[in-house]
Amino acid sequence: MMFNVSVGVVGVGGVGAHHAMILKGICEFVGVYDIREDIRKTVSQRLGIREFQSLEELLKHVDAVFICTPPFTHASLIEVIAEEGKHIFCEKPLSVNVNDAEQVVKTVDKSGIIFMMGFVLRFHPLYARIKELLDQGTIGSVVNAWFFDVRGPFRKGVGSWRLRREFSSGIFEQIVHEVDLIRWIIGEPSRVFALSNKLVLQDTDYEDNIVYLLKMRNSSIVTLISSICSKSRVRDLGIVGSQGTLIAKEGKIFLNDQLVEYEKWNAVKREDIYFLSCVQKGLKPTVNEIDGYRAQVIGEAALKSIALEKEVAIEYKY
């Protein structure tokens, strides 16, 4: 499948290079830009693609841009790229704070560009199947759910930006995927009570363990447990409904203890194809700047809850 869309990637660390590898086979891929000359040269040579010396030069040649840079750069990059009328795919999270996220919403609305958030779990076959089962009413109405995202710290091949909350958004950079997943498959939360600690990692200025307890608008309860100092990796979930229970464990789905089969595919490729399809057809993606903004609001409300040691209301402007 080839799309008649010219695309460039800004930021070619791990995820940016991965997008570039996929994009060069499904669209009119133009090239990459990264402020780190050694990184962009290495990636361009390895993938056999063009490297640009500046963002301005890249923007002269593309219809759309994939932003795969650290979170603290997103808002300013979006403003520059949107002013040039280029469509944007932005990796998660949208920003490092709610104020920047609000500005992005205004920028996108004013520019009229097509904007998509990189919440790849929406395109993962396991979660897509769970969403389908819930939409079909397989387990009735949701009453209780839990999500685990437990792993070690991201350190390999990255700069010091991951160590400071003001640059990375802290542990939220990891769990923003689960926050979006909760909104997508369960619904909107109304309140959050959160707890955290920092007992293991000494090189960060933020927590290494966090728990969200969310009261949802539909009155269900959702718990999100995350760690970035674990020696094992776990990304499981459970959803108790009024008429059944879904469990996702070690890549398998169980409905009332019965194994559920599901089709497998490359989630990032499907995500990229969806964005290019939206650009080519002139359609607004179903996962967009509003989803990025709302996830940011939830993350900031959780930090406020930790600071105040009490439950905090979740309120959106958009």
GUFITI-373759 format. One record per residue (C-alpha): x, y, z; chain; residue in three letters. Coordinates in steps of 0.02 Angstrom, whole numbers, padded with zeros to 5 digits, always signed. Example, Ala and Ser with C-alpha at 12.3 -4.5 7.8 and 13.67 -1.06 7.14 Angstrom:
REM residues 2
pt east->+00615, north->-00225, up->+00390, zati->A, bagu->ALA
pt east->+00684, north->-00053, up->+00357, zati->A, bagu->SER
This chain:
REM residues 318
pt east->+00000, north->+00000, up->+00000, zati->A, bagu->MET
pt east->+00075, north->+00166, up->-00056, zati->A, bagu->MET
pt east->+00010, north->+00338, up->-00009, zati->A, bagu->PHE
pt east->+00031, north->+00493, up->-00115, zati->A, bagu->ASN
pt east->+00093, north->+00592, up->+00036, zati->A, bagu->VAL
pt east->+00270, north->+00661, up->+00058, zati->A, bagu->SER
pt east->+00331, north->+00636, up->+00235, zati->A, bagu->VAL
pt east->+00480, north->+00682, up->+00343, zati->A, bagu->GLY
pt east->+00530, north->+00626, up->+00518, zati->A, bagu->VAL
pt east->+00599, north->+00746, up->+00647, zati->A, bagu->VAL
pt east->+00696, north->+00659, up->+00785, zati->A, bagu->GLY
pt east->+00769, north->+00490, up->+00738, zati->A, bagu->VAL
pt east->+00809, north->+00409, up->+00903, zati->A, bagu->GLY
pt east->+00732, north->+00238, up->+00931, zati->A, bagu->GLY
pt east->+00549, north->+00272, up->+00890, zati->A, bagu->VAL
pt east->+00587, north->+00400, up->+00753, zati->A, bagu->GLY
pt east->+00703, north->+00280, up->+00662, zati->A, bagu->ALA
pt east->+00571, north->+00144, up->+00677, zati->A, bagu->HIS
pt east->+00438, north->+00257, up->+00598, zati->A, bagu->HIS
pt east->+00560, north->+00305, up->+00460, zati->A, bagu->ALA
pt east->+00595, north->+00123, up->+00419, zati->A, bagu->MET
pt east->+00408, north->+00089, up->+00400, zati->A, bagu->ILE
pt east->+00365, north->+00251, up->+00310, zati->A, bagu->LEU
pt east->+00494, north->+00230, up->+00173, zati->A, bagu->LYS
pt east->+00395, north->+00079, up->+00112, zati->A, bagu->GLY
pt east->+00218, north->+00150, up->+00117, zati->A, bagu->ILE
pt east->+00227, north->+00333, up->+00060, zati->A, bagu->CYS
pt east->+00331, north->+00462, up->-00032, zati->A, bagu->GLU
pt east->+00459, north->+00467, up->+00106, zati->A, bagu->PHE
pt east->+00572, north->+00619, up->+00094, zati->A, bagu->VAL
pt east->+00697, north->+00607, up->+00236, zati->A, bagu->GLY
pt east->+00744, north->+00644, up->+00415, zati->A, bagu->VAL
pt east->+00807, north->+00785, up->+00524, zati->A, bagu->TYR
pt east->+00884, north->+00777, up->+00697, zati->A, bagu->ASP
pt east->+00984, north->+00910, up->+00787, zati->A, bagu->ILE
pt east->+01113, north->+00774, up->+00824, zati->A, bagu->ARG
pt east->+01215, north->+00763, up->+00664, zati->A, bagu->GLU
pt east->+01292, north->+00594, up->+00708, zati->A, bagu->ASP
pt east->+01122, north->+00515, up->+00741, zati->A, bagu->ILE
pt east->+01039, north->+00578, up->+00582, zati->A, bagu->ARG
pt east->+01190, north->+00525, up->+00477, zati->A, bagu->LYS
pt east->+01190, north->+00352, up->+00553, zati->A, bagu->THR
pt east->+01003, north->+00327, up->+00525, zati->A, bagu->VAL
pt east->+01002, north->+00401, up->+00350, zati->A, bagu->SER
pt east->+01147, north->+00290, up->+00297, zati->A, bagu->GLN
pt east->+01074, north->+00135, up->+00377, zati->A, bagu->ARG
pt east->+00903, north->+00158, up->+00298, zati->A, bagu->LEU
pt east->+00965, north->+00233, up->+00135, zati->A, bagu->GLY
pt east->+00864, north->+00394, up->+00156, zati->A, bagu->ILE
pt east->+00901, north->+00580, up->+00141, zati->A, bagu->ARG
pt east->+00958, north->+00682, up->+00290, zati->A, bagu->GLU
pt east->+00916, north->+00867, up->+00306, zati->A, bagu->PHE
pt east->+01027, north->+00997, up->+00390, zati->A, bagu->GLN
pt east->+00881, north->+01095, up->+00462, zati->A, bagu->SER
pt east->+00696, north->+01082, up->+00501, zati->A, bagu->LEU
pt east->+00662, north->+01229, up->+00385, zati->A, bagu->GLU
pt east->+00741, north->+01138, up->+00238, zati->A, bagu->GLU
pt east->+00643, north->+00978, up->+00272, zati->A, bagu->LEU
pt east->+00478, north->+01074, up->+00281, zati->A, bagu->LEU
pt east->+00503, north->+01138, up->+00103, zati->A, bagu->LYS
pt east->+00488, north->+00961, up->+00037, zati->A, bagu->HIS
pt east->+00348, north->+00877, up->+00136, zati->A, bagu->VAL
pt east->+00160, north->+00870, up->+00161, zati->A, bagu->ASP
pt east->+00170, north->+00795, up->+00335, zati->A, bagu->ALA
pt east->+00293, north->+00778, up->+00479, zati->A, bagu->VAL
pt east->+00317, north->+00644, up->+00612, zati->A, bagu->PHE
pt east->+00376, north->+00725, up->+00774, zati->A, bagu->ILE
pt east->+00479, north->+00598, up->+00871, zati->A, bagu->CYS
pt east->+00580, north->+00715, up->+00981, zati->A, bagu->THR
pt east->+00582, north->+00729, up->+01173, zati->A, bagu->PRO
pt east->+00416, north->+00787, up->+01249, zati->A, bagu->PRO
pt east->+00477, north->+00960, up->+01302, zati->A, bagu->PHE
pt east->+00506, north->+01006, up->+01119, zati->A, bagu->THR
pt east->+00335, north->+00956, up->+01053, zati->A, bagu->HIS
pt east->+00235, north->+01115, up->+01081, zati->A, bagu->ALA
pt east->+00362, north->+01230, up->+00998, zati->A, bagu->SER
pt east->+00390, north->+01111, up->+00851, zati->A, bagu->LEU
pt east->+00203, north->+01094, up->+00824, zati->A, bagu->ILE
pt east->+00184, north->+01282, up->+00817, zati->A, bagu->GLU
pt east->+00322, north->+01300, up->+00685, zati->A, bagu->VAL
pt east->+00264, north->+01154, up->+00579, zati->A, bagu->ILE
pt east->+00079, north->+01201, up->+00589, zati->A, bagu->ALA
pt east->+00119, north->+01380, up->+00534, zati->A, bagu->GLU
pt east->+00190, north->+01304, up->+00375, zati->A, bagu->GLU
pt east->+00027, north->+01210, up->+00347, zati->A, bagu->GLY
pt east->+00106, north->+01038, up->+00364, zati->A, bagu->LYS
pt east->+00006, north->+00895, up->+00440, zati->A, bagu->HIS
pt east->+00076, north->+00820, up->+00600, zati->A, bagu->ILE
pt east->+00093, north->+00651, up->+00683, zati->A, bagu->PHE
pt east->+00159, north->+00679, up->+00860, zati->A, bagu->CYS
pt east->+00231, north->+00544, up->+00970, zati->A, bagu->GLU
pt east->+00170, north->+00536, up->+01150, zati->A, bagu->LYS
pt east->+00152, north->+00627, up->+01264, zati->A, bagu->PRO
pt east->+00083, north->+00785, up->+01185, zati->A, bagu->LEU
pt east->+00187, north->+00896, up->+01300, zati->A, bagu->SER
pt east->+00259, north->+00906, up->+01475, zati->A, bagu->VAL
pt east->+00119, north->+01009, up->+01553, zati->A, bagu->ASN
pt east->-00063, north->+01057, up->+01528, zati->A, bagu->VAL
pt east->-00025, north->+01237, up->+01479, zati->A, bagu->ASN
pt east->+00078, north->+01180, up->+01330, zati->A, bagu->ASP
pt east->-00054, north->+01051, up->+01286, zati->A, bagu->ALA
pt east->-00189, north->+01185, up->+01284, zati->A, bagu->GLU
pt east->-00081, north->+01291, up->+01169, zati->A, bagu->GLN
pt east->-00062, north->+01145, up->+01050, zati->A, bagu->VAL
pt east->-00251, north->+01123, up->+01041, zati->A, bagu->VAL
pt east->-00268, north->+01307, up->+00995, zati->A, bagu->LYS
pt east->-00127, north->+01297, up->+00867, zati->A, bagu->THR
pt east->-00202, north->+01146, up->+00780, zati->A, bagu->VAL
pt east->-00375, north->+01222, up->+00778, zati->A, bagu->ASP
pt east->-00312, north->+01386, up->+00706, zati->A, bagu->LYS
pt east->-00203, north->+01305, up->+00572, zati->A, bagu->SER
pt east->-00332, north->+01179, up->+00511, zati->A, bagu->GLY
pt east->-00200, north->+01045, up->+00489, zati->A, bagu->ILE
pt east->-00229, north->+00860, up->+00516, zati->A, bagu->ILE
pt east->-00153, north->+00810, up->+00682, zati->A, bagu->PHE
pt east->-00134, north->+00637, up->+00758, zati->A, bagu->MET
pt east->-00066, north->+00579, up->+00925, zati->A, bagu->MET
pt east->+00048, north->+00428, up->+00931, zati->A, bagu->GLY
pt east->-00052, north->+00322, up->+01052, zati->A, bagu->PHE
pt east->+00001, north->+00159, up->+00973, zati->A, bagu->VAL
pt east->-00092, north->+00044, up->+01093, zati->A, bagu->LEU
pt east->-00253, north->+00092, up->+01003, zati->A, bagu->ARG
pt east->-00180, north->+00004, up->+00852, zati->A, bagu->PHE
pt east->-00109, north->-00146, up->+00945, zati->A, bagu->HIS
pt east->-00203, north->-00305, up->+00899, zati->A, bagu->PRO
pt east->-00227, north->-00361, up->+01080, zati->A, bagu->LEU
pt east->-00305, north->-00198, up->+01138, zati->A, bagu->TYR
pt east->-00405, north->-00177, up->+00978, zati->A, bagu->ALA
pt east->-00483, north->-00348, up->+01010, zati->A, bagu->ARG
pt east->-00522, north->-00303, up->+01192, zati->A, bagu->ILE
pt east->-00602, north->-00141, up->+01134, zati->A, bagu->LYS
pt east->-00706, north->-00239, up->+01008, zati->A, bagu->GLU
pt east->-00765, north->-00362, up->+01141, zati->A, bagu->LEU
pt east->-00815, north->-00220, up->+01257, zati->A, bagu->LEU
pt east->-00907, north->-00127, up->+01118, zati->A, bagu->ASP
pt east->-01002, north->-00287, up->+01079, zati->A, bagu->GLN
pt east->-01064, north->-00292, up->+01259, zati->A, bagu->GLY
pt east->-00979, north->-00459, up->+01289, zati->A, bagu->THR
pt east->-00955, north->-00429, up->+01476, zati->A, bagu->ILE
pt east->-01095, north->-00305, up->+01505, zati->A, bagu->GLY
pt east->-01056, north->-00139, up->+01589, zati->A, bagu->SER
pt east->-00883, north->-00115, up->+01665, zati->A, bagu->VAL
pt east->-00878, north->-00108, up->+01854, zati->A, bagu->VAL
pt east->-00694, north->-00128, up->+01897, zati->A, bagu->ASN
pt east->-00532, north->-00132, up->+01798, zati->A, bagu->ALA
pt east->-00344, north->-00134, up->+01828, zati->A, bagu->TRP
pt east->-00195, north->-00095, up->+01719, zati->A, bagu->PHE
pt east->-00013, north->-00140, up->+01753, zati->A, bagu->PHE
pt east->+00135, north->-00057, up->+01668, zati->A, bagu->ASP
pt east->+00288, north->-00117, up->+01761, zati->A, bagu->VAL
pt east->+00464, north->-00113, up->+01687, zati->A, bagu->ARG
pt east->+00640, north->-00052, up->+01708, zati->A, bagu->GLY
pt east->+00700, north->+00125, up->+01668, zati->A, bagu->PRO
pt east->+00733, north->+00185, up->+01490, zati->A, bagu->PHE
pt east->+00917, north->+00227, up->+01482, zati->A, bagu->ARG
pt east->+00997, north->+00150, up->+01327, zati->A, bagu->LYS
pt east->+01039, north->+00270, up->+01187, zati->A, bagu->GLY
pt east->+00954, north->+00424, up->+01261, zati->A, bagu->VAL
pt east->+01012, north->+00589, up->+01329, zati->A, bagu->GLY
pt east->+00989, north->+00662, up->+01501, zati->A, bagu->SER
pt east->+00818, north->+00733, up->+01456, zati->A, bagu->TRP
pt east->+00737, north->+00574, up->+01522, zati->A, bagu->ARG
pt east->+00804, north->+00609, up->+01696, zati->A, bagu->LEU
pt east->+00708, north->+00772, up->+01727, zati->A, bagu->ARG
pt east->+00520, north->+00795, up->+01736, zati->A, bagu->ARG
pt east->+00524, north->+00965, up->+01650, zati->A, bagu->GLU
pt east->+00596, north->+00882, up->+01494, zati->A, bagu->PHE
pt east->+00513, north->+00711, up->+01494, zati->A, bagu->SER
pt east->+00353, north->+00732, up->+01598, zati->A, bagu->SER
pt east->+00423, north->+00603, up->+01719, zati->A, bagu->GLY
pt east->+00346, north->+00431, up->+01739, zati->A, bagu->ILE
pt east->+00196, north->+00499, up->+01643, zati->A, bagu->PHE
pt east->+00298, north->+00478, up->+01483, zati->A, bagu->GLU
pt east->+00280, north->+00292, up->+01510, zati->A, bagu->GLN
pt east->+00103, north->+00277, up->+01577, zati->A, bagu->ILE
pt east->+00023, north->+00401, up->+01458, zati->A, bagu->VAL
pt east->-00010, north->+00249, up->+01348, zati->A, bagu->HIS
pt east->-00112, north->+00168, up->+01486, zati->A, bagu->GLU
pt east->-00200, north->+00332, up->+01527, zati->A, bagu->VAL
pt east->-00256, north->+00345, up->+01346, zati->A, bagu->ASP
pt east->-00303, north->+00161, up->+01341, zati->A, bagu->LEU
pt east->-00414, north->+00183, up->+01494, zati->A, bagu->ILE
pt east->-00503, north->+00330, up->+01412, zati->A, bagu->ARG
pt east->-00522, north->+00234, up->+01249, zati->A, bagu->TRP
pt east->-00590, north->+00069, up->+01313, zati->A, bagu->ILE
pt east->-00670, north->+00115, up->+01481, zati->A, bagu->ILE
pt east->-00720, north->+00299, up->+01465, zati->A, bagu->GLY
pt east->-00683, north->+00466, up->+01547, zati->A, bagu->GLU
pt east->-00625, north->+00477, up->+01728, zati->A, bagu->PRO
pt east->-00704, north->+00604, up->+01844, zati->A, bagu->SER
pt east->-00585, north->+00597, up->+01993, zati->A, bagu->ARG
pt east->-00412, north->+00530, up->+02036, zati->A, bagu->VAL
pt east->-00321, north->+00485, up->+02196, zati->A, bagu->PHE
pt east->-00137, north->+00449, up->+02170, zati->A, bagu->ALA
pt east->+00011, north->+00390, up->+02273, zati->A, bagu->LEU
pt east->+00194, north->+00380, up->+02226, zati->A, bagu->SER
pt east->+00367, north->+00349, up->+02294, zati->A, bagu->ASN
pt east->+00549, north->+00365, up->+02240, zati->A, bagu->LYS
pt east->+00650, north->+00230, up->+02325, zati->A, bagu->LEU
pt east->+00764, north->+00155, up->+02193, zati->A, bagu->VAL
pt east->+00817, north->+00268, up->+02049, zati->A, bagu->LEU
pt east->+00936, north->+00403, up->+02107, zati->A, bagu->GLN
pt east->+00971, north->+00488, up->+01940, zati->A, bagu->ASP
pt east->+00793, north->+00554, up->+01910, zati->A, bagu->THR
pt east->+00704, north->+00701, up->+01991, zati->A, bagu->ASP
pt east->+00534, north->+00614, up->+01990, zati->A, bagu->TYR
pt east->+00447, north->+00460, up->+02062, zati->A, bagu->GLU
pt east->+00492, north->+00283, up->+02008, zati->A, bagu->ASP
pt east->+00327, north->+00205, up->+02064, zati->A, bagu->ASN
pt east->+00151, north->+00273, up->+02051, zati->A, bagu->ILE
pt east->-00029, north->+00215, up->+02074, zati->A, bagu->VAL
pt east->-00185, north->+00299, up->+02005, zati->A, bagu->TYR
pt east->-00356, north->+00259, up->+02077, zati->A, bagu->LEU
pt east->-00484, north->+00328, up->+01954, zati->A, bagu->LEU
pt east->-00670, north->+00351, up->+01981, zati->A, bagu->LYS
pt east->-00748, north->+00346, up->+01809, zati->A, bagu->MET
pt east->-00898, north->+00446, up->+01748, zati->A, bagu->ARG
pt east->-00991, north->+00282, up->+01726, zati->A, bagu->ASN
pt east->-00957, north->+00245, up->+01912, zati->A, bagu->SER
pt east->-00834, north->+00105, up->+01878, zati->A, bagu->SER
pt east->-00666, north->+00100, up->+01968, zati->A, bagu->ILE
pt east->-00500, north->+00088, up->+01876, zati->A, bagu->VAL
pt east->-00329, north->+00060, up->+01954, zati->A, bagu->THR
pt east->-00167, north->+00096, up->+01862, zati->A, bagu->LEU
pt east->-00007, north->+00028, up->+01938, zati->A, bagu->ILE
pt east->+00161, north->+00077, up->+01864, zati->A, bagu->SER
pt east->+00345, north->+00056, up->+01904, zati->A, bagu->SER
pt east->+00504, north->+00103, up->+01811, zati->A, bagu->ILE
pt east->+00624, north->+00015, up->+01930, zati->A, bagu->CYS
pt east->+00569, north->-00165, up->+01903, zati->A, bagu->SER
pt east->+00682, north->-00308, up->+01851, zati->A, bagu->LYS
pt east->+00536, north->-00389, up->+01758, zati->A, bagu->SER
pt east->+00414, north->-00319, up->+01631, zati->A, bagu->ARG
pt east->+00226, north->-00335, up->+01649, zati->A, bagu->VAL
pt east->+00092, north->-00250, up->+01543, zati->A, bagu->ARG
pt east->-00069, north->-00338, up->+01589, zati->A, bagu->ASP
pt east->-00247, north->-00286, up->+01625, zati->A, bagu->LEU
pt east->-00412, north->-00351, up->+01692, zati->A, bagu->GLY
pt east->-00589, north->-00290, up->+01667, zati->A, bagu->ILE
pt east->-00734, north->-00350, up->+01773, zati->A, bagu->VAL
pt east->-00904, north->-00323, up->+01694, zati->A, bagu->GLY
pt east->-01082, north->-00350, up->+01754, zati->A, bagu->SER
pt east->-01093, north->-00506, up->+01645, zati->A, bagu->GLN
pt east->-00916, north->-00567, up->+01623, zati->A, bagu->GLY
pt east->-00729, north->-00537, up->+01645, zati->A, bagu->THR
pt east->-00588, north->-00501, up->+01524, zati->A, bagu->LEU
pt east->-00406, north->-00533, up->+01569, zati->A, bagu->ILE
pt east->-00254, north->-00491, up->+01462, zati->A, bagu->ALA
pt east->-00099, north->-00580, up->+01523, zati->A, bagu->LYS
pt east->+00068, north->-00612, up->+01438, zati->A, bagu->GLU
pt east->-00003, north->-00570, up->+01268, zati->A, bagu->GLY
pt east->-00156, north->-00680, up->+01286, zati->A, bagu->LYS
pt east->-00338, north->-00632, up->+01309, zati->A, bagu->ILE
pt east->-00458, north->-00730, up->+01418, zati->A, bagu->PHE
pt east->-00646, north->-00708, up->+01423, zati->A, bagu->LEU
pt east->-00715, north->-00791, up->+01580, zati->A, bagu->ASN
pt east->-00556, north->-00898, up->+01584, zati->A, bagu->ASP
pt east->-00579, north->-00952, up->+01402, zati->A, bagu->GLN
pt east->-00439, north->-00908, up->+01280, zati->A, bagu->LEU
pt east->-00489, north->-00782, up->+01148, zati->A, bagu->VAL
pt east->-00401, north->-00788, up->+00979, zati->A, bagu->GLU
pt east->-00357, north->-00626, up->+00891, zati->A, bagu->TYR
pt east->-00271, north->-00575, up->+00731, zati->A, bagu->GLU
pt east->-00090, north->-00516, up->+00741, zati->A, bagu->LYS
pt east->-00014, north->-00366, up->+00651, zati->A, bagu->TRP
pt east->+00120, north->-00232, up->+00667, zati->A, bagu->ASN
pt east->+00043, north->-00096, up->+00776, zati->A, bagu->ALA
pt east->+00161, north->+00044, up->+00724, zati->A, bagu->VAL
pt east->+00137, north->+00008, up->+00540, zati->A, bagu->LYS
pt east->-00053, north->+00006, up->+00560, zati->A, bagu->ARG
pt east->-00042, north->+00170, up->+00656, zati->A, bagu->GLU
pt east->+00063, north->+00250, up->+00518, zati->A, bagu->ASP
pt east->-00053, north->+00186, up->+00381, zati->A, bagu->ILE
pt east->-00202, north->+00259, up->+00472, zati->A, bagu->TYR
pt east->-00120, north->+00431, up->+00485, zati->A, bagu->PHE
pt east->-00070, north->+00433, up->+00302, zati->A, bagu->LEU
pt east->-00245, north->+00379, up->+00254, zati->A, bagu->SER
pt east->-00319, north->+00524, up->+00353, zati->A, bagu->CYS
pt east->-00200, north->+00647, up->+00269, zati->A, bagu->VAL
pt east->-00236, north->+00582, up->+00095, zati->A, bagu->GLN
pt east->-00425, north->+00585, up->+00124, zati->A, bagu->LYS
pt east->-00427, north->+00747, up->+00222, zati->A, bagu->GLY
pt east->-00505, north->+00666, up->+00376, zati->A, bagu->LEU
pt east->-00478, north->+00709, up->+00560, zati->A, bagu->LYS
pt east->-00400, north->+00560, up->+00651, zati->A, bagu->PRO
pt east->-00502, north->+00482, up->+00790, zati->A, bagu->THR
pt east->-00350, north->+00498, up->+00903, zati->A, bagu->VAL
pt east->-00296, north->+00679, up->+00899, zati->A, bagu->ASN
pt east->-00240, north->+00833, up->+00997, zati->A, bagu->GLU
pt east->-00390, north->+00825, up->+01113, zati->A, bagu->ILE
pt east->-00340, north->+00650, up->+01168, zati->A, bagu->ASP
pt east->-00163, north->+00711, up->+01199, zati->A, bagu->GLY
pt east->-00227, north->+00858, up->+01299, zati->A, bagu->TYR
pt east->-00347, north->+00755, up->+01404, zati->A, bagu->ARG
pt east->-00213, north->+00628, up->+01448, zati->A, bagu->ALA
pt east->-00104, north->+00774, up->+01505, zati->A, bagu->GLN
pt east->-00245, north->+00840, up->+01616, zati->A, bagu->VAL
pt east->-00262, north->+00670, up->+01700, zati->A, bagu->ILE
pt east->-00074, north->+00657, up->+01729, zati->A, bagu->GLY
pt east->-00065, north->+00830, up->+01805, zati->A, bagu->GLU
pt east->-00218, north->+00797, up->+01914, zati->A, bagu->ALA
pt east->-00130, north->+00641, up->+01981, zati->A, bagu->ALA
pt east->+00024, north->+00743, up->+02029, zati->A, bagu->LEU
pt east->-00089, north->+00870, up->+02114, zati->A, bagu->LYS
pt east->-00172, north->+00728, up->+02210, zati->A, bagu->SER
pt east->-00002, north->+00666, up->+02269, zati->A, bagu->ILE
pt east->+00049, north->+00839, up->+02326, zati->A, bagu->ALA
pt east->-00115, north->+00873, up->+02417, zati->A, bagu->LEU
pt east->-00136, north->+00694, up->+02480, zati->A, bagu->GLU
pt east->-00318, north->+00692, up->+02428, zati->A, bagu->LYS
pt east->-00435, north->+00653, up->+02284, zati->A, bagu->GLU
pt east->-00436, north->+00779, up->+02141, zati->A, bagu->VAL
pt east->-00570, north->+00815, up->+02011, zati->A, bagu->ALA
pt east->-00526, north->+00793, up->+01828, zati->A, bagu->ILE
pt east->-00592, north->+00938, up->+01726, zati->A, bagu->GLU
pt east->-00564, north->+00972, up->+01540, zati->A, bagu->TYR
pt east->-00570, north->+01135, up->+01444, zati->A, bagu->LYS
pt east->-00574, north->+01038, up->+01280, zati->A, bagu->TYR
